[in-house]
Amino acid sequence: MPALVPRTAAESLRGFVGRGLVTQGLCAVIGLALWQLGGRGLLAINLAYSFAIGNCCWLLIDGAIHGLARWLPPPGGSAPQWPGVPLLALAVALGSAAGYSIGAGIVDHFTGMRSPSLFDSRAAGVITLLAAVAATYFFHSRERLHMERAATEAAHALALEHQLKLLQSQLEPHMLFNTLANLRALIGIDPPLAQAMLDRLIAFLRATLAASRADAHPLADEFARLADYLALMEVRMGPRLQASLELPDELRDCAVPPLLLQPLAENAVKHGLEPKVAGGRICVRARRVGDELELSVRDTGVGLPQSAPVTGAPALGVAGDAADVAAVAAGRYGTAHVRSRLQAMFGRRARFELRPAGDADGGTLALIVLPCQRPTSRAAA
């Protein structure tokens, strides 16, 4: 199957320069070989003929091939292709014959020598044609490999985007179902409070809908949505929930995936603070460590279940510890999604840990470390 030609002007220029450099190397090798075989005397003369003929052949064949490619109807609206084997062979044969005649004629003009024509010297024709075929085959194979690699990377990026969209589409209803379950329980206990919670839920969903459709958004937006969610939970829990958010001004524009922190805050409330009669505190903090962004969600709740089975492996391989595996095995759906999204977007550049807080206040600490980067125009839209 013919390989696609470069799609952009920059790629075309890089390809042209690369083919030119390879051609110069091939000309030097042929000129040196002819001199060693006792060609036209001095090494400089042999190199001059080799470079002149080689470059003329390359420019004529290259121009013919890519000119024909531009005239071919692109399949399915894609980029034009290399011509098929018959046209490619014709371009190489005619280009090498014309290139030999033009290149040899140029050097003959300056040296006063007379080169044999292709009809007079079969060896000259064979050498020129073999060199042209070898160079064209090399260029074609290299470009085909380049375009296949580009197609593979594009397919991988598309699959990754679909995976992220799927994860996000699963996460949003999960949060909504949990909130509606809390609302249903509250209706029978305190209808006015349930009405206030419903008002908060509507405002939260309205603010979250647009942001959740982006690939990334500023950290300030993530903290704003998290503040909305915690305000919603404060309606239900009252003074049992105390929340604080710490976001330095210099980190407000860092890009993060939407709804990255909300599942961790939801786990902290549902699994940590709600089961505790006295409630407790939840603190969400952002800070920069070198070139990395560190995000933490700390609660003073009941802590991680010590009896949960430590089985399985962290989802998609993001770094974690035994406590995190136990938490996922215990049914912490949002935690698994956070782990999967980090792996899909950042791979080994991101880390996620879920562990006991390790101080007198007790509770749990969820920690995310990822590259600190500015939002792209698409993400910020």
Summary of the structure (lengths in Angstrom):
residues: 381
radius of gyration: 33.5
end to end distance: 39.8
largest distance: 107.4
contacts: 1191
relative contact order: 0.08
helix: 64%
strand: 12%
